[in-house]
Amino acid sequence: MREDIWNDICSLISLYEKAKGDRDAAMEELQHKNKAIDEYKEQIRELEKQIDNLKLKNAFLSASGDEEAKEKIDRLIKEIDRCIALLEK
């Protein structure tokens, strides 16, 4: 009887340790996947920003030459910066 109880306890401890190891491995994998997701989200944001910049550039290029488009964009950026500075006051 005592030996049966002891064997059951050892079996339960073994199952617990295995489950704990599985849980720890799953948590580590989840952390790696979450990190990868965050990196992909940042990459998507950067690519969307590049797309927006290219759309803006193409909108100006279709109306004028490359240098003139750059000047227009620079003026817009300066105007936006000025507006932001006024809003911060």
Secondary structure as UniProt FT lines:
FT   HELIX           2..63
FT   HELIX           66..88
//
